[in-house]
Structures are given as structure tokens and as C-alpha cells.
């Protein structure tokens, strides 16, 4: 892996051992070249990366043991420059005289004193004539180091020093202008007010334009300032010429950057922003031209990616979907060609690849193309690689898994959909922000429960259809409104030619009235804390019927019920003595009842008649007779008679109510009802 030593040196936590291992694996004659290899894009050595990362142990090893070359040329920053981006311990170590001497670039002990913030030493050294204006081979002055170290006291001391004031060089104020340019730029990015942000960016541009010896970072910052300014002009609906002028200035500064890598990156960003401006102004022809320019720069460079591609989807995809997909594919290829070294750079590339694949999956879905699921999985894979993850990454992971779940739903793969919905909730729980966490959990939990119930129901429905077919019946589905049992009973009665009005509502009412009439008998079987509440609930439309209600209905109309279950268990049979008929129902476990229609033409593999013959009789009606018989036996010494046992399906014991009306009091409408 190229530049692996740079990457290891940048790892503050585990870099020392890795650096040591990598160097020791090399032959002795190759170690020096390996340790002092300069990264072509960053123009820095592994020792510079160690100074940036803040690993003092790694830094000492590279200098003392690996004998890293600390010489800094005109074109490369020295170790003190990189150390200023880290802790005081690193700066104090690098600012030692024996280290400074190895730079061989004109950096002095005064510069080192300024870097570590030793004002007393700076004042002492500055007493010597001309020393306050010392600069190294890259023209980095005392003021440059004070500004780089962000030490206002030392910077103020320098600019008020007589030798500095009398200096004729016009570029002496460049470090200060550069400092305020950056300061106002970052202030502008923080402001939420358009007016404040606009003022900050203008101030930043003003200071940066005052720099006499302007370098590439200055030009890049000027380009970025102009882009941000154009965004504000667009948001404020300013004149078009102001908006376009700001973007053109951004392009102008980008073209002046000498480093080809940074120049192409900056131009690509500027052209993308120009595309976005034209797109907002509904100038689609100009937008496409700008977009193609951005594409050209990135294709030539092969190291930068397409920025702000989401803007392309809003309008261009309506004109040319294939062009949009092509743009995303180019973006993905460009990103995959990158070779990020620092962990932050890797994370940035992973985020952008994840976003690109996510958008590509969305476009594939809209245009009806294949490979949607694989593309979304790629997006998730890159999000998984980001370390460490913050709330933003956990939120993106949850949402990406949710989208993958919907894509599985689209492919009718319910089991995988439910798995990824569950995965999305796992990531929701890892979010630390309580408000965002609760909001996402509620949404994702609702989606999971909805599809889990929906597909569990569908599975039971299929199982019931298969089981009913095995017994020689076809399912007739009923309304899923909480009254499905009564709807199924009503359908069975109508099929049998009943003259009685048997809608679900009247069946429910008659069942509830029966339980109320013989409430003393049923009270012992009711699970409610207050049994009186049971009747009230049962009377209400939409309340699911329970085993008590099912048994009661069979007794009201003196019919035998056969219930075939979706879980393939033995059918439930509630058998009445001298029944008026047999009604056949199907039950999707814990959810729904259907009516069953016999299909003699189907080749059944299971047969219900033997089960009907062997089923115990519900002796609810015959219990009064049993009691009378037992009394007669006791008084008249009659031989005991054989009685059928009660059905054990719903009740373990049946207690007969006193003076229950006998068979001749049942509704006349059912005497000749032709049940099958």
C-alpha cells in the first residue's frame, strides 16, 4: 500500500508500533528513503504527519531512531509549521534548538520562541537590531509565526515594534491580512443571518485581496468565499448579474492556482456551483454545460468527486435519466480511484460513496432498473466503514437500512425486509441525541410493526388456504373489522338458505343477550376483573370474539361449529346434540376468521367426518336432563344412563344454569334449515 508509513504516523493511538514495524521490515539500505518519502499531494513526510497527529512517541522515534531528514525546502513546510497544528508538548519538542537547526531553511530561535508563545524571550531577542524582521527561505516572517500560532500579544508586539514599522517591504502585512481573511471566512460560515454572513464574506475577500504575495491556499480561500457569497445572493434573490459575477470570480481564482491537483479540485467545485446556480434559475441548457465542465475536470484529474449531485436529480433527471445515472457512476468511479491516507480523509470518501450509491439506488428504483438492492447494500457497506461513528452516521445507517427494507418490500421479500427494519432500529438506539433518537425510533418501530403484522397475517392466510384445501374446502375471506367471526357465520347461514336476517350485528347482539340471560353460568369462565364489563365490550361492534362468545353462538342457534386453523393443528369442533346444521370456519391464528366453502371436486387429503363422529357433545342443553335423571335414579333406583362429555376445547367443565329452556324453545326459523 503506497504511503502506508504516512498513514501509520498519522495514527495517534496505535501509530507508534505500526511505524516501528513498517520501518524494521525494510532492508537497512532502503530505510532512509522510505522514512523520508514525500507525499506528492500533501508535500509532506511521515515525520510531518506524526507532528500533525500529536503522537510525541512516534515523532521521537522517527527523529532519534529512524533518523528522519528534517530539512525543509523552499516548497515544503518545516516541522514547526506542522507542529503548530497540535499540542504544546509537540511544539515545545520541535522548537528545541537542535531540531530547529536541522531544518536548514533559515528558521531562527526567534521564530521558535514565537511558536511556543514565550513573549519574554521574544522581547529579549527583538532588542537586537533587525531581528524582528527575520524570515526564512519561504519568506515566513516573525509576524507569520505569530499569526500561525494565533498569539495576539506577540503579534501586537511585532506590529508595534519600531523596526517592523520602518520596514519598507509592502508584503510585511500579508500574514495579518491572511489571518483576518480566514477569520472572517469561518465567521461567515457560522452566521445564520444572510446579512451578517454576507458582510463577513465581503470582509474576508477584502483582506485576502490585500495580500501582496498571494499563494495557492489564499486563492483557494478566495474562490470559496466567492462561492459562499453567490449562495447568499441567490438566497436573497439578488440580481442575476451579482450571482453570476461572484461565481465567475470563484472560477478566476481557481484557474490561478499553481498546484494542478488543487486547481482541478477547486475548478470542479466552482463549475458544480455554477451548475447549481443555473439550475435554480431554470436555465437548464447552461446548467448542463456547467455540469459537463465539472465532469471534464474531474475525469481528467481522477482524484476528485462530483459535488452536490442531488441538485441534478431535481430537474435534469426529468430530461435525461441516463445522464444522471451516468454522472453518479462517474462520481463513484472517481471516488474509488482516490487513495485517502488520513482517517478523516477516508471517512469523507466513505460518506460520499455511501451518498452516491444511495442516490443511485433511488434512481434505479424510479426508472425501474435492476440491481437496486445490491446498490443500496453498497451504500450501507461504506457507512459501516466510517469510524468512529457519531449521531449523524448512526442516523444515516438507520435511514439506509429503512430504505433497503422498502426495496425488499418492492421485491416481495418480506422476511429480509423485516430483518433490515429491525437492523435500522438497532442503529436508532445508538443515537445519543434524545429528541432525534425518540423520533426515529417511533417512526422505524411503526414501520417494522406494520410490515411484521402485515406479512405475518399474509403468511397465516396462505397457511390457512393450504390447510383448508387439504380438508377439501376453499376460503371465502370476510371483512377485517373486528366482526370477522360474525361475518363468517352470517355467510355460512346465507349459503345454507336461512330465512332469518343474519348480519354480523344481529348475530353479535343475540350472542351477547344469550350470555346476559345465563350470566350466572358464564361468569366463572370470564377472565375480566369485572365480569360485568365483559358484556359491554362484547356488545360493541369491532370487539374480537373470544372462546366464550364462540361457544355461546353455537348454543344460541344450536349448530355445530368446525374451525380449521392456519397452524395445522386439529380442527376445533363444537358439537351440539341433534344439531340444526354444521358451519365451517377457517381461523388465521390470533388474527382473522374466514368462511369455508366445500369443494367436492378437490382431492382432499384429510377428512372431517371421522372427527365429527368422534367429537364430544356440548352438554349445555342436556345438563338439566342429566340432573333430573340423576335425581330419578336416586329416588327410583334407575340404572345410570350414558351421557356425552362436554367439549374440552374451550371449557374444562360446564355448569348448567337452573331451568334452562329445552330444545322446543329454540327459534322456529331454524327447525328446517338445510345446513350442509
C-alpha positions, 0 to 999 in steps of 0.5 A: 500500500503506497504511503502506508508509513504516512498513514501509520504516523498519522495514527495517534493511538496505535501509530507508534508500533505500526511505524516501528514495524513498517520501518524494521521490515525494510532492508537497512539500505532502503530505510532512509528513503522510505522514512523520508518519502514525500507525499506528492499531494500533501508535500509532506513526510511521515515525520510531518504527519506524526507532528500533525497527529500529536503522537510525541512517541512516534515523532521521537522515534522517527527523529532519534531512531529512524533518523528522519531528514528534517530539512525543509525546502523552499516548497515544503513546510518545516516541522514547526509549521506542522507542529503548530497544528497540535499540542504544546508538548509537540511544539515545545519538542520541535522548537528545541534548538537542535531540531530547529537547526536541522531544518536548514531553511533559515528558521531562527530561535526567534521564530521558535520562541514565537511558536511556543508563545514565550513573549519574554524571550521574544522581547529579549531577542527583538532588542537586537537590531533587525531581528524582528524582521527575520524570515526564512527561505519561504519568506515566513516572517516573525509576524507569520509565526505569530499569526500561525500560532494565533498569539495576539500579544506577540503579534501586537508586539511585532506590529508595534515594534519600531523596526517592523514599522520602518520596514519598507517591504509592502508584503510585511502585512500579508500574514495579518491580512491572511489571518483576518481573511480566514477569520472572517471566512469561518465567521461567515460560515457560522452566521445564520443571518444572510446579512451578517454572513454576507458582510463577513464574506465581503470582509474576508475577500477584502483582506485576502485581496490585500495580500501582496504575495498571494499563494495557492491556499489564499486563492483557494480561500478566495474562490470559496468565499466567492462561492459562499457569497453567490449562495447568499445572493441567490438566497436573497434573490439578488440580481442575476448579474451579482450571482453570476459575477461572484461565481465567475470570480470563484472560477478566476481564482481557481484557474490561478492556482499553481498546484494542478491537483488543487486547481482541478479540485477547486475548478470542479467545485466552482463549475458544480456551483455554477451548475447549481446556480443555473439550475435554480434559475431554470436555465437548464441548457447552461446548467448542463454545460456547467455540469459537463465542465465539472465532469471534464475536470474531474475525469481528467484529474481522477482524484476528485468527486462530483459535488452536490449531485442531488441538485441534478436529480431535481430537474435534469433527471426529468430530461435525461435519466441516463445522464444522471445515472451516468454522472453518479457512476462517474462520481463513484468511479472517481471516488474509488480511484482516490487513495485517502491516507488520513482517517478523516480523509477516508471517512469523507470518501466513505460518506460520499460513496455511501451518498452516491450509491444511495442516490443511485439506488433511488434512481434505479428504483424510479426508472425501474432498473435492476440491481437496486438492492445490491446498490443500496447494500453498497451504500450501507457497506461504506457507512459501516466503514466510517469510524468512529461513528457519531449521531449523524452516521448512526442516523444515516445507517438507520435511514439506509437500512429503512430504505433497503427494507422498502426495496425488499418490500418492492421485491416481495421479500418480506422476511429480509425486509423485516430483518433490515427494519429491525437492523435500522432500529438497532442503529436508532438506539445508538443515537445519543441525541434524545429528541432525534433518537425518540423520533426515529425510533417511533417512526422505524418501530411503526414501520417494522410493526406494520410490515411484521403484522402485515406479512405475518397475517399474509403468511397465516392466510396462505397457511390457512388456504393450504390447510383448508384445501387439504380438508377439501374446502376453499376460503371465502375471506370476510371483512377485517373489522373486528366482526370477522367471526360474525361475518363468517357465520352470517355467510355460512347461514346465507349459503345454507338458505336461512330465512332469518336476517343474519348480519354480523350485528344481529348475530353479535347482539343475540350472542351477547343477550344469550350470555346476559340471560345465563350470566350466572353460568358464564361468569366463572369462565370470564377472565375480566376483573369485572365480569360485568364489563365483559358484556359491554365490550362484547356488545360493541361492534369491532370487539374480537370474539373470544372462546366464550362468545364462540361457544355461546353462538353455537348454543344460541342457534344450536349448530355445530361449529368446525374451525380449521386453523392456519397452524395445522393443528386439529380442527376445533369442533363444537358439537351440539346434540341433534344439531340444526346444521354444521358451519365451517370456519377457517381461523388465521391464528390470533388474527382473522376468521374466514368462511369455508366453502366445500369443494367436492371436486378437490382431492382432499387429503384429510377428512372431517367426518371421522372427527365429527363422529368422534367429537364430544357433545356440548352438554349445555342443553342436556345438563338439566336432563342429566340432573333430573335423571340423576335425581330419578335414579336416586329416588327410583333406583334407575340404572345410570344412563350414558351421557356425552362429555362436554367439549374440552376445547374451550371449557374444562367443565360446564355448569348448567344454569337452573331451568334452562329452556329445552330444545322446543324453545329454540327459534322456529326459523331454524327447525328446517334449515338445510345446513350442509 
